[in-house]
């Protein structure tokens, strides 16, 4: 090995030489060691197999251009190390010329620049991230040195200020864009920063040439160690969207609060897993709570009317067990006054697995009191109407029956007088008896006409499902039962056969039985007002429906007369409902009964034969009288 080669091998860089045609004829030991090959495996153009596939064509093109021009040059490409890793290198080539100016040899070096390339790539990526972050957040960077007047704006700052990036930034550019109403405040803060080095943190408006108004947040921090020569670095952010959204939100909050006050509705949030509660201001007012007091279930329970605590506990237990959509009415006792409130809630299940009940509570006291007054008035009017109707019917009956009765009495008296004569006037007495019979028939005709008058017409006979008919009646009475705070449980048989009858008439029977149960529990506490309506098939093919309540119960002597016309146990009752119900059931070939329930309450029921039984009402033509 020549001394020259020893020197080249000692150089801490990869060195090589090429013939004028670009064919490599020498590589120093650093080059060969890096590639992990011998000189024979690298000479000529073989070494290019170690180039990264993405860089080979470009480097070859540059090398051929240098060979053609005879000029020195450089290029960057990746070479594969002996362990298979690719690293970036700076290829430099210098030609050596003969006296005639022709290239006699090329010498070159490869310098490892991989760390620099990676740093540059990371810097470019960081700059790209910063630019994208500023674009997405509508933020720009600012550097300002007041003593020299030097200012730097990032592209994002230009976008926020609404100026082209070719415009040289100055303090006056910003002041010129300040909204006139904000300009004095901005000038004062800028002057303090210039003379005192005071940090800046302010929000103000920009008025753009097209009339658009932008809200910006400016934050500048003094990073200078020299109090007399401040240097600021910071950011300016376009907060127009956020500011407008905040204003809308504040307006929405005001409207919501005012709407809650006007509608007397408060909202709440209950985090079921942690029992954390939050009440709106209006809900605190409804419950009579101080807004500064933390609301918990003990405070709530202290406000709930004692008889409604059981209902509240039941609804809360349903939510804890995964139930949804609580909707119920309870009463509150606030400052000695009863409030009626309606509670509506909806369950929200969060991604973390927790549940939250969000809802509203409306003070419906005025509505409930009005409904109670309306119901009392309606009841009084209905009672008055019944009394007046009964009075009219009684007067009509009296008028119709009085004449034949008077004739009967007169004829009977005349007949007695004729028979008492001496001798008895038998022929006269016989004629008088005939007139008596005529008047009796007239009275009977009056009764028949009255019975016909109260008939409703021809019945509609059809196969029907008693379960479905009963459900329709329950739906009609749901509001009444909720208002009376009555809990109704239906136990309908799923194997109930069809019966034949008039749907409307049988629904009237069910209606009468349920109304009687509702009225019977008026004096009970709300927690003990329960009704169970049950249907079941009978072995004889018929169906049975029973209504059981927890009302005042039945006395044994009363049971015998319950279904008699005009017999009633109610203060304002007329004794017609159960009598009519018995007539309807019996017209359907069935039977009706009543029985006391042990522990208090009563059970009323009726049985209707199956559609295929001989006594089924398939031939019934008219309603019972």
Secondary structure, DSSP 8 states (H G I E B T S, - for coil): --HHHHHHHHSSSEEEEE-TTS-EEEE-HHHHHHHT--HHHHTBTGGGGGB-TTTHHHHHHHHHHHHHHT--EEEEEEEE-TTS-EEEEEEEEEEEE-TTS-EEEEEEEEEE-HHHHHHHHHHHHHHHHHHHHHHHHTEEEEEEETTTTEEEE-HHHHHHHT--TTS---HHHHHHHB-HHHHHHHHHHHHHHHHH---EEEEEEEE-TTS-EEEEEEEEEE--S-TTS--EEEEEEE-HHHHHHHHHHHHHHHHHHHHHHHHTEEEEEEETTTTEEEE-HHHHHHHT--TTS---HHHHHHHB-GGGHHHHHHHHHHHHTT----EEEEEEEETTEEEEEEEEEEEEE-TTS-EEEEEEEEE-HHHHHHHHHHHHHHHHHHHHHHHHHHHHHHHHHHHHHHHHHHHHHHHHHHHHHHHHSSS--HHHHHHHHHHHHHHHHHHHHHHHHHHHHT---B---EEE-HHHHHHHHHHHHHHHHHHTT-EEEEE--TT---EEE-HHHHHHHHHHHHHHHHHHTTTS-GGG-EEEEEEEE-TTS-EEEEEEE-SS---HHHHTTTTSTT---SSS--S-HHHHHHHHHHHTT-EEEEEE-TTS-EEEEEEE-BTTSTTSGGG--B---
